[in-house]
Amino acid sequence: MSMQQAARSCLEANDWICGEYLRTRSQELTDATVEHIWITVASVLIGLAVAFPLALLARAKPAFAGPVLGLTTLLYTIPSLAMFSLLLPVFGLSAALVVTGLVLYSLTILVRNIMAGLEAVPAEAREAARGMGYGPGRLLWEVELPLALPALMAGLRIATVSTIALTTVGALVGKGGLGNLIDDGVQTTFKPQVLTASVLCVLLAAVADLLLLGVQRLLTPWTRIRTAQPGTVPPGSKPPGSAPTGTSGPGPVHAVTARQGTAKEAV
């Protein structure tokens, strides 16, 4: 038997690893992967847009913190089948049903991490900013959010990876991206389809996590100095408290305190 015949026979033999499946079903795999990605991206972005004001409300009004955290945690504990069943009368068998369910699941992770990041902002940074005349809005956007980015990005990474996994459950309504292929493969005992779609899900989660980690490192260059060993300075960097070299610019705390010192000298 030739190598070509052996490759073709792996579909008939229903082998777990089958190169012929990849060649003959490449378009199907591509379409499912694209659907999986856009459902994940839409769900995480909408979840972030909803979680951010909720976190700000819970932080500004402590009386709302308990209800907000309790409600988002309760939503996260609802089984996916029950969640989709509850949303079915409103959205029908559509992608909106899956996206809405995934948004609700992402809230507890995002809200908690946004709140944790904002609460971890050093008090001296806030005091320095207020001393420079920063109002609440400017204080939030120029000081607190940059300093809260590590915690926020950590929550975003967790929410993204968990959403990629939960998107497969959308196969219940035919809108699960790669989950559709996994479900069909399980129903028909089509081994190469189950394995290939599952591996693609894992790869999507790994790539998404690495991309977000890279974005986090680009947006928070000062954290690389903090994580260096005590008494050492990373190559090409200045000690903490001084402005980093290059074009990255100073960290938020340094920028605010430097402005405050300049203002005091002027007075």
JOPERA-V792140 format. One record per residue. N is the residue number from 1. PSI is psi in whole degrees, -180 to 180 (NA if undefined). OMEGA is omega in whole degrees, -180 to 180 (* if undefined). D_FIRST is the distance of its C-alpha to the first C-alpha in whole Angstrom. Layout:
N/PSI/OMEGA/D_FIRST + N/PSI/OMEGA/D_FIRST
This chain:
1/131/-180/0 + 2/165/179/4 + 3/-37/180/7 + 4/-42/179/8 + 5/-37/179/6 + 6/-38/179/7 + 7/-40/-180/10 + 8/-32/-175/11 + 9/-15/-178/10 + 10/-28/175/13 + 11/-42/179/15 + 12/-35/179/15 + 13/-10/-180/15 + 14/47/179/18 + 15/150/178/17 + 16/-45/180/20 + 17/117/-175/19 + 18/109/179/17 + 19/-32/180/17 + 20/-33/178/16 + 21/-42/180/19 + 22/-39/-178/21 + 23/-40/-175/20 + 24/-21/-178/21 + 25/23/-176/24 + 26/-41/-180/26 + 27/-40/178/29 + 28/-42/178/29 + 29/-40/179/29 + 30/-47/-180/31 + 31/-43/-180/34 + 32/-39/179/34 + 33/-43/178/34 + 34/-44/178/37 + 35/-41/180/39 + 36/-43/-178/39 + 37/-47/-175/40 + 38/-34/176/43 + 39/-42/179/44 + 40/-49/-178/44 + 41/-46/180/46 + 42/-43/-178/49 + 43/-44/-178/49 + 44/-42/-179/50 + 45/-44/178/52 + 46/-41/178/54 + 47/-41/178/54 + 48/-40/179/56 + 49/-31/178/58 + 50/-40/-176/60 + 51/-34/-176/60 + 52/-54/178/62 + 53/-33/177/65 + 54/-42/179/64 + 55/-40/178/64 + 56/-40/178/67 + 57/-46/-179/69 + 58/-32/180/69 + 59/-40/-179/70 + 60/-34/-179/73 + 61/92/-177/74 + 62/-26/180/73 + 63/-25/-180/74 + 64/-12/-175/71 + 65/-47/-180/69 + 66/-52/179/68 + 67/-41/-179/68 + 68/-49/-180/65 + 69/-39/179/63 + 70/-43/-179/64 + 71/-45/-179/62 + 72/-36/177/59 + 73/-40/178/58 + 74/-43/179/59 + 75/-38/-178/57 + 76/-26/-178/54 + 77/-10/-180/54 + 78/127/177/54 + 79/146/-175/50 + 80/-39/180/48 + 81/-43/178/48 + 82/-39/180/51 + 83/-49/-179/52 + 84/-34/178/50 + 85/-38/179/52 + 86/-34/-178/55 + 87/-15/-175/54 + 88/-45/-180/52 + 89/-25/-177/56 + 90/-46/-172/57 + 91/-14/-177/53 + 92/-170/180/51 + 93/79/-176/47 + 94/169/177/47 + 95/-29/179/46 + 96/-33/177/50 + 97/-47/-179/50 + 98/-45/-179/47 + 99/-44/180/49 + 100/-45/178/52 + 101/-42/180/51 + 102/-36/176/49 + 103/-46/-179/52 + 104/-37/179/54 + 105/-31/-176/52 + 106/-16/-172/52 + 107/-44/-175/56 + 108/-39/179/57 + 109/-48/-176/55 + 110/-46/-179/56 + 111/-47/-178/60 + 112/-41/-178/60 + 113/-36/176/59 + 114/-46/179/61 + 115/-43/180/64 + 116/-40/179/63 + 117/-44/-180/63 + 118/-38/-180/66 + 119/-22/-179/68 + 120/-4/179/66 + 121/128/-179/68 + 122/139/-180/71 + 123/-35/-179/74 + 124/-30/178/76 + 125/-42/178/73 + 126/-44/-179/75 + 127/-41/179/78 + 128/-42/180/78 + 129/-43/178/76 + 130/-36/178/79 + 131/-26/177/82 + 132/2/178/81 + 133/18/178/81 + 134/131/173/78 + 135/175/-178/78 + 136/-43/-179/75 + 137/-47/-180/73 + 138/-38/177/73 + 139/-42/-179/73 + 140/-51/-171/70 + 141/-34/-174/68 + 142/-19/-177/69 + 143/-58/-172/69 + 144/-48/-178/68 + 145/-45/177/64 + 146/-39/180/63 + 147/-25/180/64 + 148/-4/-176/62 + 149/-42/180/59 + 150/-46/179/57 + 151/-39/-180/58 + 152/-45/-180/57 + 153/-34/176/54 + 154/-43/177/53 + 155/-38/179/53 + 156/-38/178/52 + 157/-46/180/49 + 158/-44/-179/49 + 159/-39/-179/49 + 160/-47/-179/46 + 161/-43/180/44 + 162/-33/178/45 + 163/-39/176/45 + 164/-41/179/41 + 165/-44/-176/41 + 166/-22/179/43 + 167/-31/-180/42 + 168/-27/-180/39 + 169/-20/177/41 + 170/-11/176/42 + 171/-20/177/39 + 172/-30/180/42 + 173/15/177/43 + 174/16/-179/40 + 175/53/-176/41 + 176/12/-179/39 + 177/-123/178/37 + 178/-22/177/34 + 179/-31/177/35 + 180/-43/180/35 + 181/-40/179/31 + 182/-45/-179/31 + 183/-45/178/33 + 184/-41/-180/31 + 185/-39/178/28 + 186/-42/-178/30 + 187/-37/-176/31 + 188/4/-177/28 + 189/42/180/26 + 190/93/-170/24 + 191/-49/-178/23 + 192/-32/179/22 + 193/-43/179/25 + 194/-48/-177/27 + 195/-46/-177/26 + 196/-47/180/26 + 197/-37/179/29 + 198/-43/179/31 + 199/-40/178/30 + 200/-37/177/31 + 201/-44/179/34 + 202/-43/179/35 + 203/-41/177/34 + 204/-45/-180/37 + 205/-43/-179/39 + 206/-44/180/39 + 207/-44/179/39 + 208/-42/-180/42 + 209/-42/179/44 + 210/-40/178/43 + 211/-45/180/45 + 212/-34/176/48 + 213/-41/177/48 + 214/-42/177/48 + 215/-41/179/51 + 216/-43/-180/53 + 217/-34/178/53 + 218/-38/-177/54 + 219/-20/-178/57 + 220/66/-178/58 + 221/-27/-178/58 + 222/-21/-179/61 + 223/-23/179/59 + 224/-28/177/58 + 225/-41/-178/61 + 226/-34/-177/62 + 227/-3/177/59 + 228/160/-179/59 + 229/147/180/61 + 230/133/178/65 + 231/-1/179/67 + 232/156/179/64 + 233/126/179/63 + 234/148/179/60 + 235/134/178/59 + 236/5/-178/61 + 237/157/175/63 + 238/163/180/66 + 239/156/178/68 + 240/140/-179/68 + 241/-18/176/71 + 242/161/-177/71 + 243/131/177/69 + 244/151/178/65 + 245/168/178/65 + 246/-155/-174/63 + 247/5/-176/63 + 248/-25/178/62 + 249/166/-178/65 + 250/161/175/67 + 251/165/-176/66 + 252/-43/-178/68 + 253/-46/-179/70 + 254/-42/-178/71 + 255/-45/-178/72 + 256/-46/-178/74 + 257/-33/178/76 + 258/-43/178/76 + 259/-40/-179/78 + 260/-41/179/80 + 261/-39/178/82 + 262/-41/-180/82 + 263/-40/-180/84 + 264/-40/179/86 + 265/-37/180/87 + 266/-37/179/88 + 267/NA/*/91
